[in-house]
Amino acid sequence: MATSNAGLPQKRRIVTEIPGPKSKALQERRSRAVAKGVGSVLPVYVERADRGIVQDIDGNAFIDFGSGIAVTNVGNANPEVVARASEQLARFTHTCFMVNPYEGYVEVCEALNRISPGTHEKRSILLNSGAEAVENAVKIARNATGRQAVVVFDHAYHGRTNLTMALTAKNMPYKQGFGPFAGEVYRMPMAYPFRWPTGPENCGPEAAAQAIDQITKQIGAENVAAVLIEPIQGEGGFIEPGAGFLPAIVEFCRANGIVFVADEVQTGFARTGDLFACEHEDVVPDLICTAKGIAGGLPLAAVTGRSELMDAVHGGGLGGTYGGNPAACAAALASLETIENDRLTERARAIGATMLSRLRALAERHDVIGDVRGRGAMIAIELVAGNGDRTPNPTVLAEVLKHCHANGLILLSAGTYGNVLRMLPPLVISDELLDEGLSVIEDAFARL
Ligand SMILES: Cc1ncc(COP(=O)(O)O)c(CNCCCC(=O)O)c1O
């Protein structure tokens, strides 16, 4: 197991009001310097972070159940990541791979081609963000098929660029006021077990059949370039489709020459207890988009896919200035080795078992918890009115979040209805911190 950088105790500690005085002062400066459109869930300004702890400039130490939105899977400031990226920076910071290439980029692509689902010949391209990966996956699919239509699903989130806003479902805050959006995007009903009209037991092949029927009738399968889906929807509320849904969609794509694109930006790199969430049902995507957990916190993203699709693009048709930054590539190699050497997929499953057990017991005590769901270290609870009423309950969510933030736990929300609490701890978090973080959540509900 990787040793942590020296001196950041893995202990929660609250020494001021939250936010503290130094954070409040910096927040004041921020209001005169940073565009107001950029939000912050918990405006405590960071001094240091390490594994499962984030320490602010006032000396408060928070348990991290956010991982910077599912990014620091190997822990913040992971020593191997820091060492490898620092060594690379000292050698060269940037050349642009399209100008002067370098081995690190090739090594990351070789690793992604090796570890991503499927034994077929693959190629990869490296980018900077999840949205950029999704944009490129759509480019590659349209180019390879000569078709234009892209199918996405209710509750989907794919990014904040013009095309990825078109692909994303929720209007506020992501899309309001930013149109017009890219065309040839079609949205289908999502297999959302907790809210599926005929019950979760019908949320697998039956839900797929409904989407396939709509695709066939509304678009025509022969016009569809790609079906794009998150194996577990992230920002939409950790929606895990019913068993059989994804395989049925993939089968339809294969039968109709449609490119199946898995958006594993949030689910990738051991987060869900498999290296990739697609593995849970042996789904082999034609293209897979990755980012977040790939490089221990440095900005890197990728599209990995069937070589015949990826190589169908004309020379110069793919690229970008910073894609595959050398320090990010070095960090990615360290991160991928850490995930493998420290068996973090197994750790994610253990974390998930602990969280599911504690949160299901909590749900027995509080009927505003309508659903407890997820896999690995990607677990969520959906809050409802209670007493059998499944009306979304963002009010209770806000109360719980406020308590957790004030008591030293970084915790995030999600969901189309703003009523989902999501747990995304680093996969290297200690059992002690995991248990303590869950206790803070339990305390929040006890005080409702
Ligand atoms: C599945 C999935 N695809 C694509 C993306 C986009 O990745 P970028 O790296 O944020 O562009 C995400 C990013 N999710 C966090 C967004 C945070 C916010 O902007 O409010 C994702 O989860």
The ligand as a Tripos MOL2 file, in Angstrom:
@<TRIPOS>MOLECULE
LIG
   22    22     1     0     0
SMALL
NO_CHARGES

@<TRIPOS>ATOM
      1 C1        -20.2420   10.7880  -16.7210 C.3       1 LIG1
      2 C2        -19.5620   12.1020  -16.9880 C.ar      1 LIG1
      3 N1        -19.2640   12.4340  -18.2650 N.ar      1 LIG1
      4 C3        -18.6490   13.6110  -18.5480 C.ar      1 LIG1
      5 C4        -18.3060   14.5100  -17.5500 C.ar      1 LIG1
      6 C5        -17.6040   15.7990  -17.9210 C.3       1 LIG1
      7 O1        -16.2680   15.7490  -17.4750 O.3       1 LIG1
      8 P1        -15.4560   17.1200  -17.3060 P.3       1 LIG1
      9 O2        -14.0490   16.6460  -17.0270 O.co2     1 LIG1
     10 O3        -16.0850   17.8650  -16.1520 O.co2     1 LIG1
     11 O4        -15.5890   17.8460  -18.6200 O.co2     1 LIG1
     12 C6        -18.5990   14.1920  -16.2060 C.ar      1 LIG1
     13 C7        -18.2180   15.1880  -15.1200 C.3       1 LIG1
     14 N2        -18.9740   15.0890  -13.9080 N.3       1 LIG1
     15 C8        -18.7560   16.1480  -12.9580 C.3       1 LIG1
     16 C9        -19.2470   17.4900  -13.4800 C.3       1 LIG1
     17 C10       -19.0520   18.5750  -12.4510 C.3       1 LIG1
     18 C11       -19.5830   19.9090  -12.9710 C.2       1 LIG1
     19 O5        -19.0620   20.3920  -14.0110 O.co2     1 LIG1
     20 O6        -20.5250   20.4520  -12.3390 O.co2     1 LIG1
     21 C12       -19.2420   12.9730  -15.9160 C.ar      1 LIG1
     22 O7        -19.5580   12.6380  -14.6360 O.3       1 LIG1
@<TRIPOS>BOND
     1     1     2 1
     2     2     3 ar
     3     2    21 ar
     4     3     4 ar
     5     4     5 ar
     6     5     6 1
     7     5    12 ar
     8     6     7 1
     9     7     8 1
    10     8     9 2
    11     8    10 1
    12     8    11 1
    13    12    13 1
    14    12    21 ar
    15    13    14 1
    16    14    15 1
    17    15    16 1
    18    16    17 1
    19    17    18 1
    20    18    19 2
    21    18    20 1
    22    21    22 1
@<TRIPOS>SUBSTRUCTURE
     1 LIG1         1 GROUP 0 **** ****
